[in-house]
Structure formats: C-alpha cells, structure tokens
C-alpha cells in the first residue's frame, strides 16, 4: 500500500490468491475520475467541433 489508493490482501493458499480493492482514498479518486468521465461524455461533441475549427484559425504574435 505505497500510495494508499489500493489495498492488497494475499492469502496463504495453493494456488496463491491475491485480492485488490480500492482503499478509502482510492474511492475518493474514483469519484473524481467518474465525474471527469461524465464531463467528457457530455462535452465530447463540442470539444471535437472546436478541435476541427482550430486548424482554420491563424494566430499572430
């Protein structure tokens, strides 16, 4: 548990078994990433449209 995002549980079994789960800190990050994915999904078409326009606009410095 180096960063506190994921917990690792190893079982003394044959064959070996290891389970990973989100720690509380990881669950908090998951919520943030899920909101980001929602935003991207909601604005995808607008971002793609703007990306298409970017090549047609000249910027002078």
PQR file with spaces between the fields and no chain letter, atoms N, CA, C, O and H, PARSE charges and radii, in Angstrom:
ATOM       1  N    UNK     1       0.861   -1.183    0.000 -0.4000 1.5000
ATOM       2  CA   UNK     1       0.000    0.000    0.000 -0.0000 2.0000
ATOM       3  C    UNK     1       0.894    1.229    0.000  0.5500 1.7000
ATOM       4  O    UNK     1       0.953    1.963    0.986 -0.5500 1.4000
ATOM       5  N    UNK     2       1.571    1.444   -1.080 -0.4000 1.5000
ATOM       6  CA   UNK     2       2.533    2.541   -1.159 -0.0000 2.0000
ATOM       7  C    UNK     2       1.881    3.908   -1.198  0.5500 1.7000
ATOM       8  O    UNK     2       2.366    4.840   -0.557 -0.5500 1.4000
ATOM       9  H    UNK     2       1.523    0.847   -1.881  0.4000 1.0000
ATOM      10  N    UNK     3       0.798    4.043   -1.934 -0.4000 1.5000
ATOM      11  CA   UNK     3       0.183    5.363   -2.087 -0.0000 2.0000
ATOM      12  C    UNK     3      -1.153    5.487   -1.376  0.5500 1.7000
ATOM      13  O    UNK     3      -1.721    6.578   -1.321 -0.5500 1.4000
ATOM      14  H    UNK     3       0.404    3.286   -2.455  0.4000 1.0000
ATOM      15  N    UNK     4      -1.662    4.405   -0.836 -0.4000 1.5000
ATOM      16  CA   UNK     4      -2.913    4.445   -0.099 -0.0000 2.0000
ATOM      17  C    UNK     4      -4.156    4.398   -0.960  0.5500 1.7000
ATOM      18  O    UNK     4      -5.263    4.568   -0.448 -0.5500 1.4000
ATOM      19  H    UNK     4      -1.201    3.519   -0.880  0.4000 1.0000
ATOM      20  N    UNK     5      -4.003    4.171   -2.263 -0.4000 1.5000
ATOM      21  CA   UNK     5      -5.162    4.122   -3.150 -0.0000 2.0000
ATOM      22  C    UNK     5      -5.797    2.734   -3.206  0.5500 1.7000
ATOM      23  O    UNK     5      -7.012    2.602   -3.347 -0.5500 1.4000
ATOM      24  H    UNK     5      -3.104    4.033   -2.678  0.4000 1.0000
ATOM      25  N    UNK     6      -4.965    1.708   -3.096 -0.4000 1.5000
ATOM      26  CA   UNK     6      -5.423    0.328   -3.253 -0.0000 2.0000
ATOM      27  C    UNK     6      -4.929   -0.504   -2.081  0.5500 1.7000
ATOM      28  O    UNK     6      -3.814   -0.316   -1.594 -0.5500 1.4000
ATOM      29  H    UNK     6      -3.977    1.816   -2.982  0.4000 1.0000
ATOM      30  N    UNK     7      -5.779   -1.433   -1.631 -0.4000 1.5000
ATOM      31  CA   UNK     7      -5.350   -2.392   -0.617 -0.0000 2.0000
ATOM      32  C    UNK     7      -5.072   -3.723   -1.304  0.5500 1.7000
ATOM      33  O    UNK     7      -5.710   -4.075   -2.297 -0.5500 1.4000
ATOM      34  H    UNK     7      -6.685   -1.586   -2.027  0.4000 1.0000
ATOM      35  N    UNK     8      -4.117   -4.447   -0.762 -0.4000 1.5000
ATOM      36  CA   UNK     8      -3.741   -5.750   -1.311 -0.0000 2.0000
ATOM      37  C    UNK     8      -3.824   -6.767   -0.185  0.5500 1.7000
ATOM      38  O    UNK     8      -3.229   -6.588    0.878 -0.5500 1.4000
ATOM      39  H    UNK     8      -3.599   -4.162    0.044  0.4000 1.0000
ATOM      40  N    UNK     9      -4.569   -7.836   -0.435 -0.4000 1.5000
ATOM      41  CA   UNK     9      -4.691   -8.904    0.546 -0.0000 2.0000
ATOM      42  C    UNK     9      -4.208  -10.191   -0.096  0.5500 1.7000
ATOM      43  O    UNK     9      -4.773  -10.651   -1.088 -0.5500 1.4000
ATOM      44  H    UNK     9      -5.053   -7.981   -1.298  0.4000 1.0000
ATOM      45  N    UNK    10      -3.149  -10.776    0.481 -0.4000 1.5000
ATOM      46  CA   UNK    10      -2.598  -12.030   -0.021 -0.0000 2.0000
ATOM      47  C    UNK    10      -3.073  -13.162    0.886  0.5500 1.7000
ATOM      48  O    UNK    10      -3.076  -13.026    2.109 -0.5500 1.4000
ATOM      49  H    UNK    10      -2.691  -10.402    1.287  0.4000 1.0000
ATOM      50  N    UNK    11      -3.471  -14.271    0.285 -0.4000 1.5000
ATOM      51  CA   UNK    11      -3.956  -15.431    1.021 -0.0000 2.0000
ATOM      52  C    UNK    11      -2.944  -16.560    0.888  0.5500 1.7000
ATOM      53  O    UNK    11      -2.395  -16.795   -0.189 -0.5500 1.4000
ATOM      54  H    UNK    11      -3.468  -14.382   -0.709  0.4000 1.0000
ATOM      55  N    UNK    12      -2.706  -17.256    1.994 -0.4000 1.5000
ATOM      56  CA   UNK    12      -1.763  -18.380    2.004 -0.0000 2.0000
ATOM      57  C    UNK    12      -2.498  -19.618    1.494  0.5500 1.7000
ATOM      58  O    UNK    12      -2.879  -20.495    2.269 -0.5500 1.4000
ATOM      59  H    UNK    12      -3.152  -17.065    2.869  0.4000 1.0000
ATOM      60  N    UNK    13      -2.685  -19.671    0.195 -0.4000 1.5000
ATOM      61  CA   UNK    13      -3.406  -20.767   -0.438 -0.0000 2.0000
ATOM      62  C    UNK    13      -2.592  -21.286   -1.614  0.5500 1.7000
ATOM      63  O    UNK    13      -1.679  -20.627   -2.111 -0.5500 1.4000
ATOM      64  H    UNK    13      -2.376  -18.959   -0.435  0.4000 1.0000
ATOM      65  N    UNK    14      -2.953  -22.482   -2.036 -0.4000 1.5000
ATOM      66  CA   UNK    14      -2.367  -23.054   -3.238 -0.0000 2.0000
ATOM      67  C    UNK    14      -3.521  -23.337   -4.182  0.5500 1.7000
ATOM      68  O    UNK    14      -4.423  -24.097   -3.830 -0.5500 1.4000
ATOM      69  H    UNK    14      -3.695  -23.017   -1.632  0.4000 1.0000
ATOM      70  N    UNK    15      -3.520  -22.758   -5.352 -0.4000 1.5000
ATOM      71  CA   UNK    15      -2.579  -21.760   -5.851 -0.0000 2.0000
ATOM      72  C    UNK    15      -2.728  -20.436   -5.103  0.5500 1.7000
ATOM      73  O    UNK    15      -3.758  -20.170   -4.484 -0.5500 1.4000
ATOM      74  H    UNK    15      -2.787  -22.141   -5.638  0.4000 1.0000
ATOM      75  N    UNK    16      -1.697  -19.625   -5.171 -0.4000 1.5000
ATOM      76  CA   UNK    16      -1.727  -18.345   -4.461 -0.0000 2.0000
ATOM      77  C    UNK    16      -2.895  -17.480   -4.951  0.5500 1.7000
ATOM      78  O    UNK    16      -3.281  -17.519   -6.119 -0.5500 1.4000
ATOM      79  H    UNK    16      -0.861  -19.842   -5.674  0.4000 1.0000
ATOM      80  N    UNK    17      -3.436  -16.707   -4.021 -0.4000 1.5000
ATOM      81  CA   UNK    17      -4.539  -15.809   -4.368 -0.0000 2.0000
ATOM      82  C    UNK    17      -4.266  -14.454   -3.744  0.5500 1.7000
ATOM      83  O    UNK    17      -3.867  -14.360   -2.583 -0.5500 1.4000
ATOM      84  H    UNK    17      -3.123  -16.675   -3.071  0.4000 1.0000
ATOM      85  N    UNK    18      -4.485  -13.404   -4.526 -0.4000 1.5000
ATOM      86  CA   UNK    18      -4.313  -12.030   -4.055 -0.0000 2.0000
ATOM      87  C    UNK    18      -5.543  -11.250   -4.490  0.5500 1.7000
ATOM      88  O    UNK    18      -6.000  -11.379   -5.626 -0.5500 1.4000
ATOM      89  H    UNK    18      -4.809  -13.480   -5.469  0.4000 1.0000
ATOM      90  N    UNK    19      -6.079  -10.438   -3.581 -0.4000 1.5000
ATOM      91  CA   UNK    19      -7.215   -9.587   -3.910 -0.0000 2.0000
ATOM      92  C    UNK    19      -6.814   -8.133   -3.751  0.5500 1.7000
ATOM      93  O    UNK    19      -6.115   -7.766   -2.806 -0.5500 1.4000
ATOM      94  H    UNK    19      -5.708  -10.334   -2.658  0.4000 1.0000
ATOM      95  N    UNK    20      -7.261   -7.320   -4.676 -0.4000 1.5000
ATOM      96  CA   UNK    20      -7.020   -5.885   -4.634 -0.0000 2.0000
ATOM      97  C    UNK    20      -8.364   -5.178   -4.509  0.5500 1.7000
ATOM      98  O    UNK    20      -9.363   -5.620   -5.076 -0.5500 1.4000
ATOM      99  H    UNK    20      -7.828   -7.619   -5.444  0.4000 1.0000
ATOM     100  N    UNK    21      -8.379   -4.082   -3.765 -0.4000 1.5000
ATOM     101  CA   UNK    21      -9.601   -3.297   -3.599 -0.0000 2.0000
ATOM     102  C    UNK    21      -9.220   -1.834   -3.427  0.5500 1.7000
ATOM     103  O    UNK    21      -8.104   -1.513   -3.019 -0.5500 1.4000
ATOM     104  H    UNK    21      -7.567   -3.723   -3.304  0.4000 1.0000
ATOM     105  N    UNK    22     -10.159   -0.958   -3.743 -0.4000 1.5000
ATOM     106  CA   UNK    22      -9.917    0.468   -3.528 -0.0000 2.0000
ATOM     107  C    UNK    22      -9.960    0.772   -2.038  0.5500 1.7000
ATOM     108  O    UNK    22     -10.888    0.370   -1.335 -0.5500 1.4000
ATOM     109  H    UNK    22     -11.065   -1.219   -4.074  0.4000 1.0000
ATOM     110  N    UNK    23      -8.957    1.479   -1.573 -0.4000 1.5000
ATOM     111  CA   UNK    23      -8.942    1.989   -0.204 -0.0000 2.0000
ATOM     112  C    UNK    23      -9.814    3.245   -0.173  0.5500 1.7000
ATOM     113  O    UNK    23     -10.198    3.742   -1.232 -0.5500 1.4000
ATOM     114  H    UNK    23      -8.204    1.806   -2.144  0.4000 1.0000
ATOM     115  N    UNK    24     -10.135    3.766    0.998 -0.4000 1.5000
ATOM     116  CA   UNK    24     -10.952    4.985    1.059 -0.0000 2.0000
ATOM     117  C    UNK    24     -10.403    6.118    0.184  0.5500 1.7000
ATOM     118  O    UNK    24     -11.172    6.807   -0.486 -0.5500 1.4000
ATOM     119  H    UNK    24      -9.824    3.362    1.859  0.4000 1.0000
ATOM     120  N    UNK    25      -9.101    6.312    0.183 -0.4000 1.5000
ATOM     121  CA   UNK    25      -8.503    7.352   -0.654 -0.0000 2.0000
ATOM     122  C    UNK    25      -8.741    7.055   -2.134  0.5500 1.7000
ATOM     123  O    UNK    25      -9.021    7.966   -2.913 -0.5500 1.4000
ATOM     124  H    UNK    25      -8.476    5.752    0.727  0.4000 1.0000
ATOM     125  N    UNK    26      -8.631    5.801   -2.516 -0.4000 1.5000
ATOM     126  CA   UNK    26      -8.883    5.399   -3.899 -0.0000 2.0000
ATOM     127  C    UNK    26     -10.334    5.582   -4.296  0.5500 1.7000
ATOM     128  O    UNK    26     -10.627    5.947   -5.434 -0.5500 1.4000
ATOM     129  H    UNK    26      -8.403    5.061   -1.883  0.4000 1.0000
ATOM     130  N    UNK    27     -11.250    5.328   -3.361 -0.4000 1.5000
ATOM     131  CA   UNK    27     -12.671    5.551   -3.661 -0.0000 2.0000
ATOM     132  C    UNK    27     -12.932    7.031   -3.910  0.5500 1.7000
ATOM     133  O    UNK    27     -13.729    7.384   -4.779 -0.5500 1.4000
ATOM     134  H    UNK    27     -11.011    5.031   -2.436  0.4000 1.0000
ATOM     135  N    UNK    28     -12.266    7.896   -3.152 -0.4000 1.5000
ATOM     136  CA   UNK    28     -12.406    9.335   -3.386 -0.0000 2.0000
ATOM     137  C    UNK    28     -11.899    9.726   -4.760  0.5500 1.7000
ATOM     138  O    UNK    28     -12.523   10.538   -5.443 -0.5500 1.4000
ATOM     139  H    UNK    28     -11.618    7.609   -2.446  0.4000 1.0000
ATOM     140  N    UNK    29     -10.770    9.155   -5.174 -0.4000 1.5000
ATOM     141  CA   UNK    29     -10.236    9.425   -6.511 -0.0000 2.0000
ATOM     142  C    UNK    29     -11.177    8.883   -7.579  0.5500 1.7000
ATOM     143  O    UNK    29     -11.381    9.520   -8.612 -0.5500 1.4000
ATOM     144  H    UNK    29     -10.263    8.495   -4.619  0.4000 1.0000
ATOM     145  N    UNK    30     -11.743    7.724   -7.335 -0.4000 1.5000
ATOM     146  CA   UNK    30     -12.690    7.138   -8.287 -0.0000 2.0000
ATOM     147  C    UNK    30     -13.859    8.083   -8.533  0.5500 1.7000
ATOM     148  O    UNK    30     -14.302    8.236   -9.671 -0.5500 1.4000
ATOM     149  H    UNK    30     -11.577    7.207   -6.495  0.4000 1.0000
ATOM     150  N    UNK    31     -14.361    8.715   -7.484 -0.4000 1.5000
ATOM     151  CA   UNK    31     -15.475    9.660   -7.633 -0.0000 2.0000
ATOM     152  C    UNK    31     -15.082   10.836   -8.525  0.5500 1.7000
ATOM     153  O    UNK    31     -15.870   11.276   -9.363 -0.5500 1.4000
ATOM     154  H    UNK    31     -14.001    8.591   -6.560  0.4000 1.0000
ATOM     155  N    UNK    32     -13.866   11.343   -8.342 -0.4000 1.5000
ATOM     156  CA   UNK    32     -13.387   12.471   -9.149 -0.0000 2.0000
ATOM     157  C    UNK    32     -13.245   12.051  -10.612  0.5500 1.7000
ATOM     158  O    UNK    32     -13.676   12.774  -11.510 -0.5500 1.4000
ATOM     159  H    UNK    32     -13.226   10.987   -7.661  0.4000 1.0000
ATOM     160  N    UNK    33     -12.650   10.898  -10.849 -0.4000 1.5000
ATOM     161  CA   UNK    33     -12.451   10.420  -12.217 -0.0000 2.0000
ATOM     162  C    UNK    33     -13.801   10.138  -12.880  0.5500 1.7000
ATOM     163  O    UNK    33     -13.979   10.423  -14.064 -0.5500 1.4000
ATOM     164  H    UNK    33     -12.300   10.311  -10.119  0.4000 1.0000
ATOM     165  N    UNK    34     -14.739    9.588  -12.136 -0.4000 1.5000
ATOM     166  CA   UNK    34     -16.071    9.326  -12.693 -0.0000 2.0000
ATOM     167  C    UNK    34     -16.741   10.629  -13.117  0.5500 1.7000
ATOM     168  O    UNK    34     -17.390   10.677  -14.162 -0.5500 1.4000
ATOM     169  H    UNK    34     -14.594    9.357  -11.174  0.4000 1.0000
ATOM     170  N    UNK    35     -16.593   11.686  -12.318 -0.4000 1.5000
ATOM     171  CA   UNK    35     -17.165   12.980  -12.702 -0.0000 2.0000
ATOM     172  C    UNK    35     -16.477   13.524  -13.951  0.5500 1.7000
ATOM     173  O    UNK    35     -17.130   14.105  -14.817 -0.5500 1.4000
ATOM     174  H    UNK    35     -16.066   11.647  -11.469  0.4000 1.0000
ATOM     175  N    UNK    36     -15.158   13.338  -14.048 -0.4000 1.5000
ATOM     176  CA   UNK    36     -14.423   13.779  -15.239 -0.0000 2.0000
ATOM     177  C    UNK    36     -14.922   13.034  -16.478  0.5500 1.7000
ATOM     178  O    UNK    36     -15.116   13.639  -17.532 -0.5500 1.4000
ATOM     179  H    UNK    36     -14.627   12.865  -13.344  0.4000 1.0000
ATOM     180  N    UNK    37     -15.127   11.738  -16.354 -0.4000 1.5000
ATOM     181  CA   UNK    37     -15.640   10.955  -17.479 -0.0000 2.0000
ATOM     182  C    UNK    37     -17.025   11.445  -17.875  0.5500 1.7000
ATOM     183  O    UNK    37     -17.328   11.549  -19.064 -0.5500 1.4000
ATOM     184  H    UNK    37     -14.970   11.246  -15.498  0.4000 1.0000
ATOM     185  N    UNK    38     -17.867   11.745  -16.895 -0.4000 1.5000
ATOM     186  CA   UNK    38     -19.198   12.287  -17.190 -0.0000 2.0000
ATOM     187  C    UNK    38     -19.083   13.601  -17.959  0.5500 1.7000
ATOM     188  O    UNK    38     -19.818   13.824  -18.922 -0.5500 1.4000
ATOM     189  H    UNK    38     -17.621   11.660  -15.929  0.4000 1.0000
ATOM     190  N    UNK    39     -18.161   14.476  -17.537 -0.4000 1.5000
ATOM     191  CA   UNK    39     -17.977   15.765  -18.209 -0.0000 2.0000
ATOM     192  C    UNK    39     -17.526   15.550  -19.652  0.5500 1.7000
ATOM     193  O    UNK    39     -18.041   16.186  -20.572 -0.5500 1.4000
ATOM     194  H    UNK    39     -17.565   14.295  -16.755  0.4000 1.0000
ATOM     195  N    UNK    40     -16.565   14.653  -19.840 -0.4000 1.5000
ATOM     196  CA   UNK    40     -16.056   14.384  -21.186 -0.0000 2.0000
ATOM     197  C    UNK    40     -17.173   13.844  -22.073  0.5500 1.7000
ATOM     198  O    UNK    40     -17.306   14.251  -23.227 -0.5500 1.4000
ATOM     199  H    UNK    40     -16.147   14.137  -19.093  0.4000 1.0000
ATOM     200  N    UNK    41     -17.966   12.937  -21.540 -0.4000 1.5000
ATOM     201  CA   UNK    41     -19.079   12.382  -22.305 -0.0000 2.0000
ATOM     202  C    UNK    41     -20.065   13.475  -22.697  0.5500 1.7000
ATOM     203  O    UNK    41     -20.542   13.515  -23.831 -0.5500 1.4000
ATOM     204  H    UNK    41     -17.858   12.606  -20.602  0.4000 1.0000
ATOM     205  N    UNK    42     -20.363   14.353  -21.760 -0.4000 1.5000
ATOM     206  CA   UNK    42     -21.327   15.424  -22.003 -0.0000 2.0000
ATOM     207  C    UNK    42     -20.820   16.438  -23.028  0.5500 1.7000
ATOM     208  O    UNK    42     -21.611   16.972  -23.805 -0.5500 1.4000
ATOM     209  H    UNK    42     -19.976   14.320  -20.838  0.4000 1.0000
ATOM     210  N    UNK    43     -19.512   16.712  -23.042 -0.4000 1.5000
ATOM     211  CA   UNK    43     -18.963   17.774  -23.885 -0.0000 2.0000
ATOM     212  C    UNK    43     -18.170   17.263  -25.087  0.5500 1.7000
ATOM     213  O    UNK    43     -17.534   18.051  -25.788 -0.5500 1.4000
ATOM     214  H    UNK    43     -18.869   16.279  -22.410  0.4000 1.0000
ATOM     215  N    UNK    44     -18.201   15.977  -25.327 -0.4000 1.5000
ATOM     216  CA   UNK    44     -17.393   15.376  -26.386 -0.0000 2.0000
ATOM     217  C    UNK    44     -17.627   16.039  -27.741  0.5500 1.7000
ATOM     218  O    UNK    44     -16.671   16.405  -28.424 -0.5500 1.4000
ATOM     219  H    UNK    44     -18.718   15.337  -24.758  0.4000 1.0000
ATOM     220  N    UNK    45     -18.881   16.194  -28.130 -0.4000 1.5000
ATOM     221  CA   UNK    45     -19.174   16.764  -29.454 -0.0000 2.0000
ATOM     222  C    UNK    45     -18.660   18.194  -29.576  0.5500 1.7000
ATOM     223  O    UNK    45     -18.121   18.576  -30.615 -0.5500 1.4000
ATOM     224  H    UNK    45     -19.658   15.897  -27.575  0.4000 1.0000
ATOM     225  N    UNK    46     -18.823   18.977  -28.529 -0.4000 1.5000
ATOM     226  CA   UNK    46     -18.355   20.366  -28.548 -0.0000 2.0000
ATOM     227  C    UNK    46     -16.831   20.435  -28.662  0.5500 1.7000
ATOM     228  O    UNK    46     -16.295   21.252  -29.411 -0.5500 1.4000
ATOM     229  H    UNK    46     -19.260   18.667  -27.685  0.4000 1.0000
ATOM     230  N    UNK    47     -16.148   19.580  -27.923 -0.4000 1.5000
ATOM     231  CA   UNK    47     -14.679   19.558  -27.979 -0.0000 2.0000
ATOM     232  C    UNK    47     -14.221   19.154  -29.375  0.5500 1.7000
ATOM     233  O    UNK    47     -13.303   19.762  -29.925 -0.5500 1.4000
ATOM     234  H    UNK    47     -16.584   18.916  -27.315  0.4000 1.0000
ATOM     235  N    UNK    48     -14.852   18.130  -29.955 -0.4000 1.5000
ATOM     236  CA   UNK    48     -14.472   17.691  -31.304 -0.0000 2.0000
ATOM     237  C    UNK    48     -14.725   18.794  -32.330  0.5500 1.7000
ATOM     238  O    UNK    48     -13.912   18.995  -33.233 -0.5500 1.4000
ATOM     239  H    UNK    48     -15.598   17.635  -29.508  0.4000 1.0000
ATOM     240  N    UNK    49     -15.834   19.505  -32.200 -0.4000 1.5000
ATOM     241  CA   UNK    49     -16.141   20.599  -33.127 -0.0000 2.0000
ATOM     242  C    UNK    49     -15.097   21.699  -33.016  0.5500 1.7000
ATOM     243  O    UNK    49     -14.645   22.229  -34.031 -0.5500 1.4000
ATOM     244  H    UNK    49     -16.493   19.342  -31.467  0.4000 1.0000
ATOM     245  N    UNK    50     -14.718   22.043  -31.810 -0.4000 1.5000
ATOM     246  CA   UNK    50     -13.699   23.079  -31.613 -0.0000 2.0000
ATOM     247  C    UNK    50     -12.345   22.626  -32.140  0.5500 1.7000
ATOM     248  O    UNK    50     -11.589   23.435  -32.677 -0.5500 1.4000
ATOM     249  H    UNK    50     -15.085   21.612  -30.986  0.4000 1.0000
ATOM     250  N    UNK    51     -12.037   21.365  -31.997 -0.4000 1.5000
ATOM     251  CA   UNK    51     -10.771   20.841  -32.500 -0.0000 2.0000
ATOM     252  C    UNK    51     -10.720   20.969  -34.016  0.5500 1.7000
ATOM     253  O    UNK    51      -9.662   21.259  -34.574 -0.5500 1.4000
ATOM     254  H    UNK    51     -12.651   20.708  -31.561  0.4000 1.0000
ATOM     255  N    UNK    52     -11.836   20.760  -34.684 -0.4000 1.5000
ATOM     256  CA   UNK    52     -11.896   20.898  -36.135 -0.0000 2.0000
ATOM     257  C    UNK    52     -11.692   22.332  -36.576  0.5500 1.7000
ATOM     258  O    UNK    52     -11.120   22.576  -37.639 -0.5500 1.4000
ATOM     259  H    UNK    52     -12.696   20.524  -34.230  0.4000 1.0000
ATOM     260  N    UNK    53     -12.151   23.289  -35.777 -0.4000 1.5000
ATOM     261  CA   UNK    53     -12.005   24.704  -36.104 -0.0000 2.0000
ATOM     262  C    UNK    53     -10.599   25.213  -35.818  0.5500 1.7000
ATOM     263  O    UNK    53     -10.194   26.230  -36.380 -0.5500 1.4000
ATOM     264  H    UNK    53     -12.616   23.091  -34.914  0.4000 1.0000
ATOM     265  N    UNK    54      -9.860   24.546  -34.974 -0.4000 1.5000
ATOM     266  CA   UNK    54      -8.546   25.028  -34.547 -0.0000 2.0000
ATOM     267  C    UNK    54      -7.581   25.156  -35.720  0.5500 1.7000
ATOM     268  O    UNK    54      -6.746   26.060  -35.737 -0.5500 1.4000
ATOM     269  H    UNK    54     -10.190   23.720  -34.517  0.4000 1.0000
ATOM     270  N    UNK    55      -7.684   24.267  -36.693 -0.4000 1.5000
ATOM     271  CA   UNK    55      -6.776   24.313  -37.825 -0.0000 2.0000
ATOM     272  C    UNK    55      -7.072   25.431  -38.805  0.5500 1.7000
ATOM     273  O    UNK    55      -6.245   25.727  -39.668 -0.5500 1.4000
ATOM     274  H    UNK    55      -8.362   23.533  -36.679  0.4000 1.0000
ATOM     275  N    UNK    56      -8.236   26.058  -38.690 -0.4000 1.5000
ATOM     276  CA   UNK    56      -8.611   27.097  -39.648 -0.0000 2.0000
ATOM     277  C    UNK    56      -8.366   28.498  -39.124  0.5500 1.7000
ATOM     278  O    UNK    56      -8.556   29.468  -39.858 -0.5500 1.4000
ATOM     279  H    UNK    56      -8.907   25.817  -37.989  0.4000 1.0000
ATOM     280  N    UNK    57      -7.950   28.629  -37.881 -0.4000 1.5000
ATOM     281  CA   UNK    57      -7.754   29.944  -37.274 -0.0000 2.0000
ATOM     282  C    UNK    57      -6.263   30.241  -37.164  0.5500 1.7000
ATOM     283  O    UNK    57      -5.512   29.469  -36.569 -0.5500 1.4000
ATOM     284  H    UNK    57      -7.796   27.841  -37.285  0.4000 1.0000
ATOM     285  N    UNK    58      -5.840   31.360  -37.738 -0.4000 1.5000
ATOM     286  CA   UNK    58      -4.436   31.764  -37.650 -0.0000 2.0000
ATOM     287  C    UNK    58      -4.264   32.691  -36.455  0.5500 1.7000
ATOM     288  O    UNK    58      -5.087   33.573  -36.207 -0.5500 1.4000
ATOM     289  H    UNK    58      -6.451   31.987  -38.222  0.4000 1.0000
ATOM     290  N    UNK    59      -3.195   32.479  -35.731 -0.4000 1.5000
ATOM     291  CA   UNK    59      -2.884   33.328  -34.579 -0.0000 2.0000
ATOM     292  C    UNK    59      -1.574   34.036  -34.867  0.5500 1.7000
ATOM     293  O    UNK    59      -0.579   33.406  -35.224 -0.5500 1.4000
ATOM     294  H    UNK    59      -2.526   31.763  -35.932  0.4000 1.0000
ATOM     295  N    UNK    60      -1.583   35.345  -34.709 -0.4000 1.5000
ATOM     296  CA   UNK    60      -0.354   36.115  -34.922 -0.0000 2.0000
ATOM     297  C    UNK    60       0.163   36.613  -33.591  0.5500 1.7000
ATOM     298  O    UNK    60      -0.600   36.986  -32.700 -0.5500 1.4000
ATOM     299  H    UNK    60      -2.391   35.857  -34.419  0.4000 1.0000
ATOM     300  N    UNK    61       1.470   36.608  -33.482 -0.4000 1.5000
ATOM     301  CA   UNK    61       2.059   37.096  -32.228 -0.0000 2.0000
ATOM     302  C    UNK    61       2.779   38.402  -32.426  0.5500 1.7000
ATOM     303  O    UNK    61       3.332   38.952  -31.474 -0.5500 1.4000
ATOM     304  H    UNK    61       2.089   36.305  -34.205  0.4000 1.0000
